[in-house]
């Protein structure tokens, strides 16, 4: 668990991920949170079922680099979004980050704060040297989060920007 002034970032266990996918408020009940309206996109469901759950179940892997971290607003005791790493550091020490804020909580700076928290955590991990992210070009709110957290744009395609933050 990681916390900041307003947020708690809670890495989910395998059983908690299953409750998350059910989206029936059972996860919120377990974590003693208020129910949250969240939409699990087909892409997220596929990532959870085909990649995240199997990786978290693999005891040979550090599940903190594979699981979904739920972002909890402390005062309201409510989930406001999620973030994850896309696996353990590669041979160069790079990890990839992905994130999303639930619709009702956008525009409050929660994800900027959450990414800052997880960056501080990542800096302390011995095998992590840099963090990669990609954002859709038509999602300025998403890349504003990276800019505020000192990521540099390193490339682009027709639809995506690529970002990197190197730790010194």
C-alpha positions as CSV (number, residue, x, y, z in Angstrom):
1,X,0.0,0.0,0.0
2,X,1.1,3.5,-0.8
3,X,-0.5,6.7,0.4
4,X,-0.4,10.4,-0.2
5,X,-2.3,13.4,1.2
6,X,-5.6,12.4,-0.4
7,X,-5.1,8.9,-1.7
8,X,-4.4,5.3,-0.9
9,X,-3.0,3.0,-3.6
10,X,-3.8,-0.6,-2.8
11,X,-2.4,-3.4,-4.9
12,X,-5.0,-6.1,-5.4
13,X,-4.6,-9.7,-4.6
14,X,-5.7,-12.5,-6.9
15,X,-9.0,-12.9,-5.1
16,X,-9.6,-9.2,-5.0
17,X,-9.0,-9.0,-8.8
18,X,-11.7,-11.6,-9.3
19,X,-14.1,-9.4,-7.2
20,X,-13.0,-6.4,-9.2
21,X,-14.0,-8.1,-12.4
22,X,-17.4,-9.2,-11.0
23,X,-18.0,-5.4,-10.5
24,X,-20.7,-6.3,-7.9
25,X,-19.4,-4.1,-5.0
26,X,-17.9,-7.2,-3.3
27,X,-14.4,-5.7,-3.6
28,X,-15.6,-2.4,-2.1
29,X,-17.3,-4.4,0.8
30,X,-14.1,-6.3,1.5
31,X,-12.0,-3.1,1.5
32,X,-14.8,-1.3,3.6
33,X,-15.4,1.3,0.9
34,X,-18.4,2.9,-0.5
35,X,-19.6,1.4,-3.8
36,X,-18.2,3.0,-6.9
37,X,-19.6,3.2,-10.4
38,X,-16.8,1.8,-12.6
39,X,-17.0,0.6,-16.2
40,X,-14.7,-2.4,-17.0
41,X,-14.1,-2.0,-20.7
42,X,-13.7,-5.1,-22.9
43,X,-10.0,-4.3,-23.2
44,X,-9.5,-4.1,-19.4
45,X,-11.5,-7.3,-18.9
46,X,-9.3,-9.1,-21.4
47,X,-6.1,-7.7,-19.8
48,X,-7.3,-8.8,-16.4
49,X,-8.4,-12.3,-17.4
50,X,-5.6,-13.1,-19.9
51,X,-2.6,-11.3,-18.4
52,X,-3.0,-9.7,-15.0
53,X,-4.7,-12.7,-13.2
54,X,-2.3,-15.3,-14.5
55,X,0.7,-13.1,-13.7
56,X,-0.5,-12.4,-10.2
57,X,-1.1,-16.1,-9.7
58,X,2.5,-16.9,-10.7
59,X,4.4,-17.0,-7.4
60,X,7.7,-16.6,-9.3
61,X,6.8,-13.1,-10.2
62,X,6.6,-9.9,-8.1
63,X,2.8,-9.4,-8.2
64,X,3.2,-5.7,-7.5
65,X,4.4,-5.3,-11.1
66,X,1.5,-7.4,-12.4
67,X,-1.6,-6.5,-10.4
68,X,-4.1,-3.7,-10.6
69,X,-3.6,-1.0,-7.9
70,X,-6.9,0.6,-6.9
71,X,-6.8,4.2,-6.1
72,X,-8.9,5.1,-3.0
73,X,-9.9,8.6,-2.0
74,X,-9.2,8.6,1.7
75,X,-11.8,11.0,3.0
76,X,-14.7,9.6,1.0
77,X,-13.5,5.9,1.3
78,X,-14.2,5.4,-2.4
79,X,-12.3,4.0,-5.4
80,X,-11.6,6.6,-8.0
81,X,-9.4,4.8,-10.5
82,X,-6.8,2.2,-11.1
83,X,-3.2,1.9,-12.3
84,X,-0.9,-0.9,-13.1
85,X,2.5,-1.8,-14.3
86,X,2.7,-4.0,-17.4
87,X,5.0,-6.6,-15.9
88,X,8.3,-6.7,-14.1
89,X,11.3,-4.6,-15.2
90,X,12.9,-5.7,-18.5
91,X,16.6,-6.3,-18.9
92,X,17.2,-2.5,-19.2
93,X,15.2,-1.9,-16.0
94,X,12.2,-0.4,-17.8
95,X,8.6,-0.9,-16.7
96,X,5.4,0.3,-18.4
97,X,2.6,2.1,-16.6
98,X,-1.1,2.3,-17.5
99,X,-3.9,4.1,-15.6
100,X,-7.5,5.2,-15.7
101,X,-9.7,7.5,-13.6
102,X,-13.4,6.6,-13.2
103,X,-15.7,9.0,-15.1
104,X,-17.3,10.6,-11.9
105,X,-13.8,11.5,-10.5
106,X,-12.0,13.0,-13.5
107,X,-10.6,16.5,-13.4
108,X,-9.7,16.5,-9.7
109,X,-6.0,15.7,-10.1
110,X,-6.3,12.3,-8.5
111,X,-4.4,10.5,-11.2
112,X,-1.6,13.0,-11.3
113,X,-1.2,12.5,-7.5
114,X,-1.5,8.7,-7.8
115,X,1.1,8.5,-10.6
116,X,3.5,10.7,-8.5
117,X,3.0,8.2,-5.6
118,X,3.7,5.2,-7.7
119,X,6.8,6.8,-9.3
120,X,8.2,7.4,-5.8
121,X,7.6,3.7,-5.0
122,X,9.1,2.6,-8.3
123,X,12.3,4.7,-7.8
124,X,13.0,2.7,-4.7
125,X,12.8,-0.7,-6.5
126,X,16.3,-1.9,-7.2
127,X,15.7,-3.2,-10.7
128,X,13.7,-0.1,-12.0
129,X,15.6,2.4,-14.0
130,X,12.9,4.0,-16.2
131,X,9.1,4.0,-16.8
132,X,7.4,4.0,-20.2
133,X,3.9,5.0,-21.0
134,X,1.7,5.5,-24.1
135,X,-1.3,7.8,-24.5
136,X,-3.8,8.4,-27.3
137,X,-3.2,11.6,-29.1
138,X,-6.8,12.5,-28.6
139,X,-6.6,12.2,-24.8
140,X,-4.9,15.4,-23.6
141,X,-5.9,14.7,-19.9
142,X,-3.9,11.5,-19.9
143,X,-0.7,13.0,-21.3
144,X,-1.1,16.0,-19.0
145,X,-0.7,13.6,-16.1
146,X,2.6,12.4,-17.5
147,X,3.9,15.9,-18.3
148,X,3.1,17.0,-14.7
149,X,5.1,14.0,-13.5
150,X,8.1,14.9,-15.7
151,X,7.8,12.3,-18.4
152,X,9.3,13.3,-21.7
153,X,7.7,12.5,-25.1
154,X,10.0,10.1,-27.0
155,X,8.0,9.3,-30.1
156,X,4.7,9.0,-31.7
157,X,2.6,7.1,-34.3
158,X,-0.6,8.3,-36.1
159,X,-2.7,7.7,-32.9
160,X,-0.3,7.5,-30.0
161,X,2.4,9.4,-28.1
162,X,5.1,7.5,-26.3
163,X,6.6,8.8,-23.0
164,X,9.5,7.9,-20.8
165,X,10.8,8.9,-17.4
166,X,14.4,7.9,-16.5
167,X,15.4,7.8,-12.9
168,X,18.9,9.1,-12.0
